[in-house]
Amino acid sequence: MLLSFFMMPLHSVQRDYATSLREDIQAFKLADELGFEEGWIGEHYSASIEQISSPLMFLAHMAPQTKRIKLGTGVMTLPLYHPVMAAAHIALLDHLAPGRLILGIGTGGLGSDFEVYGMENADRTAMMLDSIDMIKRIWAADPPYDIPGKFWDVKLSKMYWPDLGVGILPKTLTKPHPALAVSVSSPNSNSIRVAARNDFMPISANFVASWVVKTHWETYCDELAKLGKVPDGSKWRVARSIHVADTDEAAERYVKKPGGAYDWYYDYMYKVYDRMGAGALLAPFRDTDPATITHELVRDNFVIYGSPETVTRKILELRDEVGPFGTLMMTSHEWEDESVMRRSMELLARRVMPAVNEALGEAPAMAV
């Protein structure tokens, strides 16, 4: 099993932008130093707790500051981009960080982003698929272009002067293109059927219960069976909030600290879902009475925490429960206490994952 790092990022509303960004940079560099296979960055425009508006720009900044960690967009909200702009920006990063880019794409998940862009009623799934199809066609051929789409058209012929280099759009260094991934969250998500049909690597979100993650694998396998294909768990990434301390008691104190990094985050998620009338989606178990859901209940069941031995056991139990995911994605939380959070990452990378792979009889391999 591989280990990767996922940053929405997550910061309390009291933190200032500059301080939070410096923290994100340090966390990403630490993940690289500790041997995390991948680092994924989210894209949000209108939430102060998730304040990286361009994963491509952040990853371009991190590329020369890191040595080996792969760089993942987690995810790039394609409906918000013209396909030509997206294709050119992605190609640039693929050249700046040769062989390191993984392109995570999605429809977006922040309602205020949809509102500010005037896309509340848009068919964003159709837009995403239309966009990535056009992007791949741009990368696959030279102009002249006449690529009709459902939401955009790409035309380039009148000003195509190849002898002068005019009308030439950049193509990716990776051929035919960087690996593609898509995020999934809701039970029996249609997005995971989209992943199966389009050979996208699925990423299960950290803010859903394990029983929901299990439906992702079941739905993925069901869709692949319809296509006559065999599922490959090594392509599947599962994100989780994970906190490792030297003892179970220390881990529990930190995770359950009122207003602490994990407590405020799950309080935030509970309030957001509740205001959307979707609080039942945070049910820790299939049979949980929605009336009994509290942010503490969600926190205590969604965070994997404990000593290295306890966290090792919980990760193995999670894999037994949900399915054979190939990559565990540690979700970054605010460094309320920098030394504690650094220690958590160190213990996960150096103690937990070797024990997990020993129990599975696996040796870490390159990500798919």
KOLFILO-646265 format. One line per field, with one value per residue (C-alpha): residue in one letter; x, y, z. Coordinates in Angstrom, 2 decimals, padded with zeros to 5 digits. Last residue first. Layout:
// residues N
resn	c(A;...)
xx	c(X;...)
yy	c(Y;...)
zz	c(Z;...)
END
This chain:
// residues 368
resn	c(V;A;M;A;P;A;E;G;L;A;E;N;V;A;P;M;V;R;R;A;L;L;E;M;S;R;R;M;V;S;E;D;E;W;E;H;S;T;M;M;L;T;G;F;P;G;V;E;D;R;L;E;L;I;K;R;T;V;T;E;P;S;G;Y;I;V;F;N;D;R;V;L;E;H;T;I;T;A;P;D;T;D;R;F;P;A;L;L;A;G;A;G;M;R;D;Y;V;K;Y;M;Y;D;Y;Y;W;D;Y;A;G;G;P;K;K;V;Y;R;E;A;A;E;D;T;D;A;V;H;I;S;R;A;V;R;W;K;S;G;D;P;V;K;G;L;K;A;L;E;D;C;Y;T;E;W;H;T;K;V;V;W;S;A;V;F;N;A;S;I;P;M;F;D;N;R;A;A;V;R;I;S;N;S;N;P;S;S;V;S;V;A;L;A;P;H;P;K;T;L;T;K;P;L;I;G;V;G;L;D;P;W;Y;M;K;S;L;K;V;D;W;F;K;G;P;I;D;Y;P;P;D;A;A;W;I;R;K;I;M;D;I;S;D;L;M;M;A;T;R;D;A;N;E;M;G;Y;V;E;F;D;S;G;L;G;G;T;G;I;G;L;I;L;R;G;P;A;L;H;D;L;L;A;I;H;A;A;A;M;V;P;H;Y;L;P;L;T;M;V;G;T;G;L;K;I;R;K;T;Q;P;A;M;H;A;L;F;M;L;P;S;S;I;Q;E;I;S;A;S;Y;H;E;G;I;W;G;E;E;F;G;L;E;D;A;L;K;F;A;Q;I;D;E;R;L;S;T;A;Y;D;R;Q;V;S;H;L;P;M;M;F;F;S;L;L;M)
xx	c(-000.30;001.86;005.35;005.72;005.80;006.44;003.44;002.80;-000.29;000.97;004.40;002.75;000.80;003.88;005.95;003.04;002.69;006.23;008.11;005.39;002.62;005.02;006.59;003.23;001.99;005.26;004.89;001.36;002.48;005.45;003.31;000.60;-002.46;-000.95;-004.25;-005.26;-003.76;-005.64;-003.53;-004.23;-003.94;-003.08;-003.84;-007.43;-008.46;-012.03;-014.14;-014.10;-010.82;-009.11;-010.55;-009.46;-005.91;-005.95;-007.32;-004.64;-001.83;-003.43;-003.44;000.19;001.39;-000.52;-004.02;-006.22;-008.24;-010.65;-014.13;-015.75;-014.77;-015.21;-018.67;-019.93;-018.40;-020.02;-023.37;-025.69;-028.46;-031.39;-029.96;-030.52;-027.45;-028.38;-025.83;-023.10;-021.11;-024.00;-022.44;-024.81;-027.71;-026.70;-027.82;-030.20;-027.63;-027.38;-026.77;-024.05;-022.20;-022.70;-021.41;-018.41;-017.49;-017.86;-015.74;-013.05;-013.35;-012.74;-009.88;-007.66;-008.72;-011.85;-012.54;-009.61;-010.96;-008.20;-005.43;-006.60;-007.26;-003.78;-002.11;-004.09;-003.38;000.33;003.22;000.84;-000.73;-003.58;-005.31;-008.12;-008.78;-008.47;-008.86;-007.06;-007.98;-005.65;-004.01;-007.46;-007.59;-011.09;-011.44;-013.17;-016.14;-017.75;-020.70;-018.20;-016.40;-019.62;-020.26;-016.65;-016.79;-020.15;-018.84;-015.64;-017.55;-020.14;-017.32;-016.35;-019.89;-019.60;-016.28;-017.97;-017.54;-015.33;-012.09;-013.14;-012.71;-010.29;-011.00;-008.40;-010.02;-010.37;-013.32;-016.12;-014.83;-014.32;-017.78;-019.19;-017.24;-018.79;-022.26;-021.60;-022.99;-022.89;-021.64;-017.94;-015.98;-012.90;-011.54;-008.10;-006.22;-002.64;-000.64;-001.08;-000.36;002.42;003.92;005.54;002.11;001.27;001.55;-000.74;000.75;-001.27;001.78;005.16;006.27;006.58;003.50;001.20;-002.24;-004.08;-007.04;-007.14;-008.00;-011.43;-012.28;-015.97;-017.33;-020.37;-021.54;-018.34;-017.13;-013.42;-012.27;-008.53;-005.91;-003.86;-001.69;-003.04;-003.22;-002.92;-005.89;-007.91;-007.10;-008.32;-011.51;-012.36;-011.42;-013.80;-016.80;-016.44;-016.21;-019.12;-021.33;-020.55;-021.12;-024.65;-025.13;-027.78;-025.52;-023.07;-023.07;-019.35;-020.02;-022.80;-020.84;-017.93;-020.34;-021.58;-018.16;-017.86;-016.33;-017.02;-013.78;-010.32;-007.16;-004.23;-001.16;002.06;005.50;006.97;008.61;007.80;008.05;007.02;003.88;003.20;003.13;000.91;-001.63;-001.76;-002.17;-004.89;-006.83;-006.77;-007.82;-010.58;-012.14;-012.04;-014.65;-016.21;-012.75;-012.60;-009.03;-009.05;-007.06;-004.41;-001.60;002.17;004.35;006.86;010.46;012.65;010.71;011.33;011.57;008.06;006.43;005.76;004.46;002.27;000.79;000.13;-001.48;-003.55;-005.01;-007.45;-005.74;-007.89;-009.82;-010.63;-011.26;-013.86;-014.62;-012.19;-011.48;-009.03;-007.51;-003.88;-002.56;000.90;002.07;004.46;005.07;008.78;009.24;011.09;008.30;005.62;007.73;007.87;004.08;003.65;006.08;004.28;000.89;002.18;003.50;000.11;-001.71;000.50;-000.07;-003.84;-004.53;-005.94;-009.18;-011.36;-009.71;-007.52;-007.97;-006.18;-007.79;-004.44;-004.01;-000.83;000.05;001.00;001.29;000.00)
yy	c(003.59;004.42;002.97;000.12;-000.32;-003.95;-006.10;-009.02;-007.26;-007.37;-006.17;-003.43;-002.19;-002.37;-000.35;002.12;002.62;003.20;005.50;007.21;007.32;008.08;010.95;012.43;012.34;013.82;016.74;017.27;017.24;019.55;022.03;022.35;023.83;022.54;022.57;019.27;017.42;014.36;011.22;009.45;005.66;004.14;000.70;000.28;-003.35;-003.03;-001.23;-003.43;-005.32;-002.07;-000.30;-003.14;-002.88;000.86;000.37;-002.18;000.08;003.00;001.00;-000.09;003.39;004.82;006.16;007.87;007.15;010.08;009.45;007.74;010.10;013.17;012.18;011.44;014.69;016.62;015.30;012.80;011.48;012.83;011.20;007.76;005.73;002.54;002.84;003.87;007.07;009.18;012.24;012.08;012.49;016.14;016.97;019.87;022.26;023.99;020.59;019.69;022.94;022.66;019.07;019.95;022.86;020.76;018.13;020.72;022.30;018.98;017.83;020.88;021.61;023.51;021.03;018.56;015.24;014.54;015.72;013.88;010.70;010.71;011.23;008.39;005.97;006.54;007.82;009.79;009.13;011.18;010.21;011.94;009.61;009.66;006.44;006.01;003.35;002.49;-000.36;-001.86;-003.02;-003.93;-006.45;-005.26;-006.63;-003.20;-004.24;-005.77;-002.41;-000.72;-003.24;-003.11;000.69;000.51;-001.97;000.04;003.28;001.53;000.61;004.28;005.01;002.35;003.94;007.24;010.34;013.37;011.76;011.53;008.44;008.98;007.04;006.59;007.58;004.85;006.61;004.14;003.22;006.83;007.83;004.97;006.42;009.81;008.27;007.80;004.70;006.71;010.29;011.19;010.63;012.43;011.83;010.77;011.05;009.96;012.59;012.71;010.64;010.88;012.91;016.10;017.63;019.74;023.49;025.19;026.39;029.08;031.17;029.44;031.57;028.65;027.15;029.99;029.01;032.34;031.41;027.81;027.54;026.59;025.14;025.11;025.16;023.80;020.78;020.55;021.16;020.71;022.44;022.69;023.38;022.61;019.81;016.67;014.65;017.45;019.37;016.14;015.37;018.82;018.43;015.14;016.60;019.53;017.55;015.20;018.08;019.94;016.85;016.47;020.19;020.22;023.86;025.00;026.68;027.83;031.62;031.68;033.19;030.70;027.63;028.67;029.23;025.67;024.10;020.61;020.95;018.95;017.03;016.44;014.96;015.25;013.45;015.37;013.99;012.76;016.05;018.86;022.10;020.28;018.78;022.17;023.84;021.13;021.63;025.39;024.97;022.32;024.25;027.47;025.68;023.82;027.07;026.67;026.62;023.33;021.72;021.94;020.74;018.25;017.28;018.28;015.82;016.33;013.27;013.45;013.05;016.01;018.96;022.72;022.86;021.38;023.27;026.54;024.70;022.69;025.87;027.33;024.13;023.76;027.21;028.77;027.49;028.82;025.96;027.42;030.87;029.53;031.20;030.03;026.37;023.98;021.06;019.95;016.38;015.21;011.77;008.98;010.16;009.62;011.51;014.38;014.78;014.88;017.40;019.67;019.55;020.38;023.30;024.75;024.38;026.14;029.07;029.25;029.36;032.16;034.25;033.76;034.68;032.07;032.86;031.03;027.75;026.11;022.99;022.58;020.75;019.05;015.37;013.39;009.97;006.59;003.45;000.00)
zz	c(-010.89;-007.89;-007.71;-005.30;-001.53;-000.61;000.16;002.47;003.76;007.34;006.22;004.20;007.22;009.46;006.97;006.75;010.49;011.68;009.33;007.29;009.89;012.73;010.80;009.80;013.39;014.67;012.31;013.62;017.25;016.62;014.71;017.34;015.62;012.39;010.52;008.99;006.03;004.82;004.68;001.39;001.54;-001.83;-003.24;-002.11;-001.65;-000.36;002.24;005.34;005.01;004.02;007.05;009.34;007.99;008.58;012.11;013.02;011.84;013.68;016.91;016.58;015.66;018.64;018.10;015.54;012.41;012.23;010.78;013.76;016.58;014.41;013.18;016.68;017.94;015.09;016.19;014.53;016.77;014.74;011.61;013.24;012.27;010.41;007.60;010.02;010.61;009.26;007.60;004.62;007.08;007.52;004.00;004.60;003.16;006.53;008.17;005.67;006.37;010.14;010.26;008.09;010.36;013.52;011.77;011.14;014.59;016.34;014.14;014.58;018.15;019.17;021.94;022.11;020.85;018.32;020.63;023.73;021.74;020.22;023.59;025.14;022.31;022.78;020.65;018.49;015.09;013.64;010.42;008.51;005.60;001.81;-000.18;-003.49;-006.04;-008.93;-007.01;-006.53;-010.14;-011.28;-014.15;-017.31;-019.24;-019.45;-017.30;-014.87;-014.74;-013.63;-010.87;-009.67;-009.37;-007.60;-005.04;-004.56;-004.02;-001.84;000.57;000.82;002.01;004.73;005.73;006.46;004.30;004.84;003.65;000.00;-002.17;-005.07;-008.27;-011.05;-014.36;-016.99;-018.65;-017.95;-014.49;-013.44;-014.69;-012.65;-009.72;-010.35;-010.20;-006.50;-004.83;-001.59;-002.12;-002.18;-005.38;-006.74;-010.24;-011.48;-014.78;-015.47;-017.35;-021.14;-024.28;-023.52;-020.67;-021.99;-022.38;-025.39;-025.79;-028.33;-031.62;-033.41;-034.24;-034.28;-037.23;-039.65;-037.98;-039.05;-037.76;-037.54;-039.73;-038.49;-034.80;-033.54;-030.13;-029.28;-025.76;-023.92;-025.92;-027.90;-031.44;-032.13;-035.29;-034.85;-037.51;-035.63;-034.22;-032.63;-029.41;-026.86;-028.25;-028.45;-024.83;-023.78;-025.80;-024.09;-020.71;-021.26;-022.45;-019.49;-017.02;-018.64;-018.53;-014.84;-014.28;-015.62;-014.68;-012.22;-009.68;-012.34;-011.96;-011.10;-007.67;-007.05;-008.14;-005.93;-003.02;-003.43;-002.94;-004.40;-007.83;-010.99;-010.90;-012.26;-010.75;-013.11;-011.82;-012.49;-011.60;-014.88;-015.70;-013.23;-015.23;-018.41;-016.87;-015.29;-018.71;-020.21;-017.42;-018.04;-021.81;-021.62;-018.96;-020.97;-024.15;-022.30;-020.99;-017.26;-014.46;-015.63;-015.17;-011.38;-010.86;-008.01;-006.06;-008.55;-007.92;-007.79;-007.33;-004.49;-005.64;-004.82;-003.46;-003.49;-007.30;-007.70;-004.82;-006.63;-009.70;-007.32;-005.86;-009.31;-010.59;-007.41;-008.04;-005.57;-002.45;000.39;001.85;005.30;003.79;001.37;-001.97;-004.62;-003.98;-005.63;-003.75;-003.62;-003.78;-002.72;-003.83;-002.80;000.76;001.37;004.63;002.95;000.38;003.07;004.98;001.93;001.64;005.32;005.06;002.04;003.71;006.84;004.78;003.07;006.41;007.70;004.57;004.57;008.18;010.55;012.40;009.85;010.79;008.17;006.05;002.70;000.74;001.24;000.49;001.19;-000.21;001.19;-000.92;000.00)
END
